[in-house]
């Protein structure tokens, strides 16, 4: 894959080729931390991107910073966006409550944030183009979160097609963008096992939709439920600090 | 086209159908103002969206507010995003100077903002989904600005395909999104003539890449050059306040 790295230009053939760059979306949760660890294990120079879009709590962003540092990201950027102001999601709109497991029967949960992954990938694409990074990693998962439309392989493939049409690097042919989703077909238990094998400090990650400022998980929301079940299925002790 | 409007639910067949909603990206420039006027003339209830992504000047956003109000947008939202921090463009990075006409020979100008229209359309898509709006208007133009990859019909078509895959409304089939680009094949002179026919106050729009705080255009950058030529070709007096 051709990448456009300013470091490469003008170097002699004897020079060491710099590592390939990747932008990795890091939320502070278990899945994105594992995704970053996978990208690092593949030898990539990783640029971690977190988006503060008005989530209900800040513990997730604190976790993102900790994860980016401990897993050796080359840089970590938190981009601020007042996206929550459009409403429409329990994750950003205080007037919609986060449901407990079994409380809703809708195919797509109210915790769905409209166009969230489209926005995230668009921001990552902009940074990737500036960095000369051809790969963008995102920890989406179509197994446990199949209710979110923008976690499905068809969405990812459509974004990949868009990326080459959307950018100077794509049009000029210097970069052929790839949206990498190493966890898309994994169960939560498989993700946890992979994270442990790669040395991810899972206690530092936050999955809960409404963690308290100290990063303690509520233990009751969908995300906590899924995480607890994942640790149980993986046969691994759950290090998560739960309130309940 | 099916739209998902909360106002419709539960009304009797005798009730008046509410107007169809649209999200219109409004930058404060001539093209987006004309686009808003076209959407209004089509009878749409328009929700104007401006994105403050660290442009060089604020006059453009002041113009966007003025345009949204004067053309009867139902609401106007300015979304803040610290996108300029990724660098890579003369429009957001003070270390890259805005070129004068003829100064550069690159196919894609340095004023190109990486993934800009992908980000804009993603934000508009999120708001459109919340509003139940099926149409998103963007004033891109492939004639005069053919150097920007994300102004071409192929990019717009790819985003339209993505939108239905990316959203709950698209997946559930309640909305079939359309990205509307009424100016994509128009020359600047044609846009100016259309704007005047629709009663757009062109003096209130700002095209200049580096307008001063009072909204006065530099008169020297690519955008000023194009605008001046457009008025000349349209045979219309140019009401723009130029510094030089």
Interface residues (C-beta under 8 A of the other chain):
Chain A: X77 X79 X80 X81 X82 X83 X85 X86 X87 X88 X107 X108 X112 X113 X114 X115 X116 X117 X118 X119 X121 X122 X123 X125 X126 X127 X129 X130 X149 X150 X152 X154 X155 X158 X159 X161 X162 X163 X165 X166 X167 X168 X170 X171 X172
Chain B: X77 X79 X80 X81 X82 X83 X85 X86 X87 X88 X107 X108 X112 X113 X114 X115 X116 X117 X118 X119 X121 X122 X123 X125 X126 X127 X129 X130 X149 X150 X152 X154 X155 X158 X159 X161 X162 X163 X165 X166 X167 X168 X170 X171 X172
